[in-house]
Amino acid sequence: MTTETKQGLHDLREKLGEDMPVYADVWVDGKGRAVQARLSYFGGMKAMTTMTLSDFGTPVKAEAPPGRKVVPVTAGEDVLLA
């Protein structure tokens, strides 16, 4: 999460209070795998994020970003983890 995004969420919490309802929908395929997830918030403003998952079992190579681009997030600091 960027510093700007983190500050924006902090500002939003200040305006709306600590209890920010977030709703989640998850689509599951016939094999019991999550294939799509949607998080939405409708308090004071509308925000929605949708993630589609596919190509199960396909090998991937992921590299960690440079340390200067990493911002630690702990539970309670991120709307997705709170």
N, C-alpha and C positions, 0 to 999 in steps of 0.2 A: 504494500500500500504506500502510495507516495505521501510525502509530508503534507501536501496540499489536500489530498483526500482525507487524511487523518484529521486535519484541522477542520475541514468541512463537516465531518461526522461529529466532531466535538462541538462545533457551533450549533449543529442541528439538535444534539442532545440538550444543550443549554436552553434552547428555545422550547423544545417539546417535553423535556423532563427525561428521567432515566428509563421509564417504561415505554419502549418503542416497539409496538407490535409488528412482527415480521411473519408473513405467511409463506409456507412452502408447499409446493406440489411436486410430486415425483412420479414420472411415468416408468413403468416396469414392463420388460418384455416377457415372453412366454418362458424364458429360462431364469426368470427372477432377477435379471440384471437391470439396474437403473439406466435408462437410455436418455432421459431428459429430466432436468430439474429446473424449477422456476421459483425464485424468491421475490416476494412483492411486499411493498409497504404503501399504505394509503392514508397516513395521518398527516394532515397539513400540506402534504405534497404527494405526488404519486411517483414511485420508483419501482422498476421491475427489471430483474436480471434472469435470463434464460440460458442454460448450458445444455448442449446436446452432446451425448457420448456415443461413440461409434468405433468401428474397427477393433472390436474386442480381440485380444490375443495377438495383435500386431506388435512386434517389437519396436520400441522407440529408444532413441538416445537423447537424454536430457542433460544439460550442463547447468550447473549453478551459476547465477549471475554474479558479476563482480561485487565484492563486499560493499562498495560505495553505492550500489543501487539497491541494497537490501535494507528494509525497515522492519525491525522486529515488531511483532504483533502478539499481544497476550490476550487471554480471554477477558472480555469486558471492554476492550478497546475497539473492537471491530464489530459492526452490526451483524456480521455473519457468525461470529463466535460468542456474542454476548448472550 
